[in-house]
Amino acid sequence: MDQLLFEESKSQRRIEYINIYDIKGVWIFGAICVVYLFAAYYLQSIILTEQTYYNSLSGQVAEEEIAEMYKIKERMGILSYLLVPVTTFLKIFLPAACLYAAAILFSYTLSFRNAFKVALVAESAFVLATLLRLLLLAFFVDINTFGEIKQFAPLSLYSILNASSIPSYLVYPLQVINVFEIIYCVLLAIGLSGLLRKKFKPMLVLALSGYGAGLFCWTILIAFLGVTSS
């Protein structure tokens, strides 16, 4: 009898565990966009102020040009908000495509729709990262220049190293190695495990083979562009 109750309890937990994948994707996507829109608003209104422009460009560009650049930023502000749903969709679509390709390679039956849903739910890791950044910027970190914005990467390998000794082309790769990327990969594996009814470990391998490979190629590309532009 106890064994039966235990099995029933496990089954109930299983049902609760996969419920999030029954939520309509448009609602999850909308909630994610709201957070990213707020982050974009905070960046444009509180961080990228006119003073930040002067602090960053003074001595390199004439004051009249700095003022004009800031006015252009103000006029183009609405565009940055309109692009949030587009960039968010791409952030989810590309990892989903990588997962789908890896599933085909490893002979798993995974539809692109399910791959997209897994990537959509896993995006919550980066939502958490965005909320942490906003919290730190609001109460603990003072940003005064574009360079400080670029270097601000909490809970990353870059954040614990001596920034002054790091070549510019390694900044992005070291920022990519962070706690939230690890959480993201774990969430991908959990989602795949729940939808494909497979154990966690092989699904983690699948996630790393798909998303991990795509992220590695993207990081190498950004590092290469950093070398060629320096």
Secondary structure, 3 states (H helix, E strand, C coil): CHHHHHHHHHHHHHHHHHHHHHCCHHHHHHHHHHHHHHHHHHHHHHHCCHHHHHHHHECCECHHHHHHHHHHHHHCHHHHHHHHHHHHHHHHHHHHHHHHHHHHHCCCCCCHHHHHHHHHHHCHHHHHHHHHHHHHHHHCCCCCCHHHHHHCCCCECHHHCCHHHCCHHHHHHHHHCEHHHHHHHHHHHHHHHHHHCCCHHHHHHHHHHHHHHHHHHHHHHHHHHHHHHC
